[in-house]
Amino acid sequence: MDIIAWLVLGLIAGALAKLIYPGRQGGGLLGTIGLGILGALVGGWLGQTLLGSAGAAAASAGALSLSSIVFAVLGAILLIFLWNLLARQAY
């Protein structure tokens, strides 16, 4: 059941991050899910680092809650931003 929760959280977070972030991002459905799952990991880590144990409880990605979606979306937006920075420097 946790895998399904991760996939659903990844799809929701990745889609919201792509909607919020300006510009066009490719990747399709699998890219969006992957972005959201990685965003959940980054957002959960940032929540735990910045907010301590309260942030870790709020950012638990196993549970589909509003706080876990928010942290996952913030992490995914950060990943999109970093990817765009790296892609620009490659050219």
N, C-alpha and C positions, 0 to 999 in steps of 0.2 A: 504494500500500500504506500510505503514511503516513496518508492520510485515514481508512482503515478502522481503523488503530490509534488515531487520535484519537477516532473514534466509539465504539470499544469501551472505551477508557480513560474517555471521558466518561460512558458508561452505567454502568460499574462505579463510578466515583468519585461520580457523582451519586446513585446508588442507595444506596451506603454512607453518604454524608453525610446523606441523608434518613432513613436508619435510625438513625443515631447521634444526630442533632439532635432534641431533644424538641419535641413539638407536631406539628401537621399542616401539611404543605406540599403545595400543589397543583402543577399543571404538566403532568402526564402524561408520556409517554415522551419527547417532544421537549424538554420543559422539563427533564427529568432529564438528558438528554444534553447540552443546552446548559449547564446548571448545572455538570456535570462538566467540560466542556471549558473553560469560564471558570475553574473552580476549578483546573484543571491549569495554566492560564496564570498565575493569581495565585499558586498554590503554587510553581510553577517560579521566578517572579520573587522570591518571598520566600526560597526556598532559595538562589538565587544571591546575593541581597542579604545574607542573614544568614550563610551558610556559605561564600561565595566560590566559587571554581572547583569545589571538591568538591561543593558543593550544586547547582551547575549540572549537573554530570555525573550526580548522583543523581536530579535532577528532570527529566531529559530526557524529555519526554512522547512523543517519537516512538517510543521503545522501551517496550514493555509490561513493566515490571518492578515488583517490590514497592515500591521506593522511589518510582517515579513515581506509583504508585497512592496511596501514603501522602501525598505532597505534594499531589496532586490532591484527595484527600478533605479534607485540612486547608484547602486553598484554598476548596473548595466549602462547607465548614462556616462559614468566615469570611464568605463571600458570603451565606449564609442568615442569619447573625447580623446583618450590615449591612442586608440587605433588611428584616428584621423591625424593626430600629430605625427605618428610614425609614418603613415602613408605619405604625408606631405614632404617629409624630410627625405624619403626615398627618391623623390623626383627632383 
